[in-house]
Amino acid sequence: MWDYSEKVMDHFRNPRNVGKIENPDGVGTVGSLACGDALTLMFKLDEDGRIQDVKFQTFGCASAIASSSALTELIKGKTLEEAQKITNRDIAEYLGGLPEQKMHCSVMGSQALDAAIRNYRTGDTTVRNLEERIVCTCFGVSENEIRRVVTENNLTTVDEVTNYCKAGGGCGNCRGDIQKILDEILAQRAQVRQVNAVNATAAAAVPAPRKKLTTLQKIKLVEEVIDREIRPQLKKDGGDIELIDVDGDQVTIAFRGMCAGCHHATFTRQSFIGAKLREFVSPDIHVVEEGEVAD
């Protein structure tokens, strides 16, 4: 018997927002009955672009029903941008926690939301990019999905990956591939920790005064850093970046390719792009996206 919280049991026994919406603005479906779990989520926006109504239909266990119900409560009244920032961890925490073996249910909810928002923005009705490499054929889990749950939830073992997205929970033939993905991500984490340690040591030293750049020099240097340090990393995941404007210490960019609309974009802008430009251009650089109101 799973150790469910009272809130999980409440949302399981009394699920909120179950049903269908006539002429919804966005619809997303993930999972399959063959896998044992399936979820369809749909929403309707009001005139201000906020989620006015949201409904779900699911086939699955108590955790799947409770996670779907919780997600609908979390996103109602939010803009799509605000809703897309909600992670599977937020769903689990809202429910007072989920058993590790059931965390894939919260992941399924965030995937359905992503699919519904993608449907609204592009008309796309597919569950996943057909060009993605499927690692777990038993449950149809792609390499990108595995990388996402590992990164978002700081996973370190194959069993944890299985708990969060079911990959490796069938015949087990893909567990070696999952381990290789984990090894790569763990190695990257170790590199980041090493770089951070070096940067922390360097930051403790008194920095040499930087030469004041003219506006033209700053624009050119920003372009060089983007081309050398930033764009190659984004392109590895099918994304890209465009420099829109440089106004003093404010750099305005736009995400392109797979980065456009990605719910990791804010983290990428602040923790990667901003960090690189502050390192190589100016410690006062502030990066915003096109159309964003600066703080």
SELO-555247 format. One record per residue (C-alpha): y, z, x; residue number from 1. Coordinates in pm, whole numbers, plus 50000, padded with zeros to 5 digits. Last residue first. Example, Ala and Ser with C-alpha at 12.3 -4.5 7.8 and 13.67 -1.06 7.14 Angstrom:
2
- 49894|50714|51367|2 $
- 49550|50780|51230|1 $
END
This chain:
295
- 54515|48617|51313|295 $
- 54526|48236|51304|294 $
- 54479|48065|50967|293 $
- 54182|47827|50995|292 $
- 54227|47462|50908|291 $
- 54076|47344|51235|290 $
- 53883|47626|51396|289 $
- 54048|47892|51608|288 $
- 54021|47981|51979|287 $
- 54248|48236|52149|286 $
- 54320|48197|52522|285 $
- 54485|48499|52687|284 $
- 54239|48525|52976|283 $
- 54343|48172|53078|282 $
- 54163|47850|53172|281 $
- 53820|47904|53330|280 $
- 53708|48244|53202|279 $
- 53920|48251|52887|278 $
- 53797|47901|52801|277 $
- 53434|48000|52857|276 $
- 53463|48322|52654|275 $
- 53632|48144|52363|274 $
- 53359|47880|52349|273 $
- 53073|48128|52377|272 $
- 53139|48459|52202|271 $
- 53417|48364|51961|270 $
- 53339|48005|51874|269 $
- 52961|48043|51887|268 $
- 52973|48360|51674|267 $
- 53193|48186|51416|266 $
- 52969|47878|51417|265 $
- 52643|48072|51359|264 $
- 52657|47993|50984|263 $
- 52642|47622|51073|262 $
- 52891|47418|50867|261 $
- 52954|47170|51149|260 $
- 52739|47275|51446|259 $
- 52471|47016|51361|258 $
- 52715|46733|51438|257 $
- 53080|46830|51485|256 $
- 53272|47155|51519|255 $
- 53651|47137|51518|254 $
- 53879|47300|51774|253 $
- 54224|47463|51788|252 $
- 54325|47633|52112|251 $
- 54592|47901|52090|250 $
- 54739|48015|52423|249 $
- 55047|47795|52391|248 $
- 54959|47537|52126|247 $
- 54656|47332|52227|246 $
- 54531|47100|51953|245 $
- 54228|46929|51800|244 $
- 53960|46948|52072|243 $
- 53635|46818|51923|242 $
- 53299|46993|51954|241 $
- 52936|46882|51934|240 $
- 52603|46981|51787|239 $
- 52245|46852|51812|238 $
- 52104|47176|51958|237 $
- 52120|47060|52321|236 $
- 52452|46897|52233|235 $
- 52615|47240|52204|234 $
- 52521|47331|52562|233 $
- 52648|47001|52705|232 $
- 52978|47036|52509|231 $
- 53069|47379|52650|230 $
- 53077|47396|53030|229 $
- 53173|47055|53171|228 $
- 53329|46861|52883|227 $
- 53488|47168|52720|226 $
- 53606|47299|53058|225 $
- 53763|46962|53144|224 $
- 53937|46934|52806|223 $
- 54081|47286|52843|222 $
- 54202|47197|53195|221 $
- 54377|46883|53069|220 $
- 54545|47071|52784|219 $
- 54655|47348|53025|218 $
- 54796|47098|53276|217 $
- 54994|46923|53001|216 $
- 55134|47251|52871|215 $
- 55234|47356|53223|214 $
- 55014|47612|53389|213 $
- 55125|47942|53538|212 $
- 54930|48009|53858|211 $
- 54684|48291|53810|210 $
- 54732|48624|53985|209 $
- 54421|48730|54178|208 $
- 54202|48963|53980|207 $
- 54168|49329|54082|206 $
- 53796|49400|54089|205 $
- 53628|49570|53793|204 $
- 53614|49239|53613|203 $
- 53392|49101|53887|202 $
- 53138|49376|53834|201 $
- 53145|49321|53458|200 $
- 53108|48947|53512|199 $
- 52804|49001|53733|198 $
- 52647|49231|53473|197 $
- 52727|48984|53197|196 $
- 52569|48704|53399|195 $
- 52253|48911|53448|194 $
- 52239|49004|53080|193 $
- 52285|48638|52987|192 $
- 52009|48537|53227|191 $
- 51774|48796|53078|190 $
- 51852|48667|52730|189 $
- 51778|48312|52843|188 $
- 51443|48426|52981|187 $
- 51368|48597|52650|186 $
- 51451|48274|52467|185 $
- 51221|48066|52687|184 $
- 50937|48320|52672|183 $
- 50970|48339|52293|182 $
- 50942|47961|52258|181 $
- 50636|47965|52485|180 $
- 50486|48250|52281|179 $
- 50533|48050|51962|178 $
- 50350|47758|52121|177 $
- 50059|47987|52212|176 $
- 50056|48132|51861|175 $
- 50025|47784|51709|174 $
- 49645|47784|51677|173 $
- 49656|48110|51479|172 $
- 49473|47972|51175|171 $
- 49728|48131|50941|170 $
- 49979|48399|51043|169 $
- 50116|48215|51345|168 $
- 50447|48135|51173|167 $
- 50485|48371|50875|166 $
- 50868|48380|50909|165 $
- 50964|48742|50987|164 $
- 50627|48914|51018|163 $
- 50480|48622|51212|162 $
- 50772|48632|51458|161 $
- 50712|49006|51503|160 $
- 50346|48937|51582|159 $
- 50452|48677|51840|158 $
- 50656|48939|52025|157 $
- 51021|48990|52133|156 $
- 51240|48959|51824|155 $
- 51618|49010|51847|154 $
- 51664|48959|51471|153 $
- 51911|48669|51472|152 $
- 51768|48510|51788|151 $
- 51399|48531|51696|150 $
- 51471|48430|51335|149 $
- 51670|48126|51451|148 $
- 51428|48013|51720|147 $
- 51139|48023|51474|146 $
- 51335|47824|51216|145 $
- 51433|47567|51481|144 $
- 51068|47528|51590|143 $
- 50968|47450|51233|142 $
- 50753|47654|50997|141 $
- 50527|47453|50763|140 $
- 50304|47746|50668|139 $
- 49969|47629|50805|138 $
- 50136|47365|51023|137 $
- 50308|47625|51238|136 $
- 50512|47446|51505|135 $
- 50675|47177|51293|134 $
- 50919|46978|51507|133 $
- 51237|46900|51318|132 $
- 51303|46534|51240|131 $
- 51248|46590|50867|130 $
- 51543|46829|50861|129 $
- 51442|47102|50620|128 $
- 51410|47178|50252|127 $
- 51531|46837|50142|126 $
- 51778|46807|49852|125 $
- 52081|46681|50043|124 $
- 52381|46625|49815|123 $
- 52608|46688|50114|122 $
- 52821|46994|50041|121 $
- 52645|47134|49734|120 $
- 52296|47060|49871|119 $
- 52389|47219|50204|118 $
- 52505|47529|50016|117 $
- 52176|47541|49826|116 $
- 51971|47491|50146|115 $
- 52159|47768|50327|114 $
- 52104|48000|50030|113 $
- 51733|47917|50024|112 $
- 51707|47989|50397|111 $
- 51882|48326|50354|110 $
- 51632|48420|50082|109 $
- 51329|48305|50282|108 $
- 51445|48523|50571|107 $
- 51448|48824|50337|106 $
- 51088|48747|50241|105 $
- 50990|48694|50606|104 $
- 51076|49062|50660|103 $
- 50757|49157|50475|102 $
- 50535|49253|50771|101 $
- 50822|49458|50912|100 $
- 50826|49666|50592|99 $
- 51166|49629|50423|98 $
- 51478|49843|50449|97 $
- 51713|50021|50210|96 $
- 51745|49715|49991|95 $
- 52096|49637|50115|94 $
- 51962|49677|50471|93 $
- 51696|49410|50408|92 $
- 51949|49165|50262|91 $
- 52196|49228|50547|90 $
- 51917|49169|50800|89 $
- 51839|48835|50631|88 $
- 52194|48735|50711|87 $
- 52507|48711|50497|86 $
- 52765|48493|50674|85 $
- 52684|48204|50440|84 $
- 52816|48403|50144|83 $
- 53162|48436|50300|82 $
- 53187|48063|50372|81 $
- 53050|47983|50026|80 $
- 53320|48201|49870|79 $
- 53206|48535|49732|78 $
- 53197|48656|49372|77 $
- 52817|48680|49363|76 $
- 52677|48668|49717|75 $
- 52532|49019|49752|74 $
- 52395|49043|49397|73 $
- 52213|48712|49431|72 $
- 52072|48823|49766|71 $
- 51938|49147|49619|70 $
- 51744|48962|49349|69 $
- 51591|48725|49603|68 $
- 51496|49013|49832|67 $
- 51343|49208|49542|66 $
- 51135|48912|49424|65 $
- 51013|48828|49775|64 $
- 50945|49193|49857|63 $
- 50743|49242|49537|62 $
- 50525|48942|49621|61 $
- 50578|48574|49557|60 $
- 50683|48297|49323|59 $
- 51057|48287|49282|58 $
- 51323|48168|49042|57 $
- 51686|48242|49118|56 $
- 52026|48250|48948|55 $
- 52386|48260|49066|54 $
- 52708|48259|48865|53 $
- 53075|48263|48960|52 $
- 53031|48193|49330|51 $
- 53389|48146|49447|50 $
- 53564|47811|49485|49 $
- 53880|47915|49301|48 $
- 53791|47710|48993|47 $
- 53459|47894|48963|46 $
- 53144|47795|49150|45 $
- 52792|47772|49003|44 $
- 52482|47870|49199|43 $
- 52115|47789|49241|42 $
- 51825|47952|49426|41 $
- 51464|47829|49424|40 $
- 51208|48042|49606|39 $
- 50845|47987|49703|38 $
- 50587|48220|49856|37 $
- 50207|48195|49883|36 $
- 50198|47915|50137|35 $
- 50042|47670|49891|34 $
- 50306|47768|49637|33 $
- 50568|47637|49874|32 $
- 50858|47771|50076|31 $
- 51224|47689|50025|30 $
- 51430|47546|49740|29 $
- 51809|47511|49730|28 $
- 52039|47417|49443|27 $
- 52418|47379|49445|26 $
- 52683|47309|49182|25 $
- 52451|47399|48894|24 $
- 52428|47175|48587|23 $
- 52262|47431|48359|22 $
- 52182|47743|48555|21 $
- 51823|47873|48572|20 $
- 51656|48212|48553|19 $
- 51658|48554|48718|18 $
- 52000|48707|48790|17 $
- 51887|49063|48863|16 $
- 51526|49174|48907|15 $
- 51426|49489|48719|14 $
- 51079|49584|48844|13 $
- 51122|49420|49185|12 $
- 51491|49511|49218|11 $
- 51409|49873|49134|10 $
- 51105|49876|49364|9 $
- 51315|49752|49654|8 $
- 51582|50012|49575|7 $
- 51326|50293|49570|6 $
- 51214|50192|49920|5 $
- 50876|50025|49969|4 $
- 50598|50171|50184|3 $
- 50337|49898|50142|2 $
- 50000|50000|50000|1 $
END
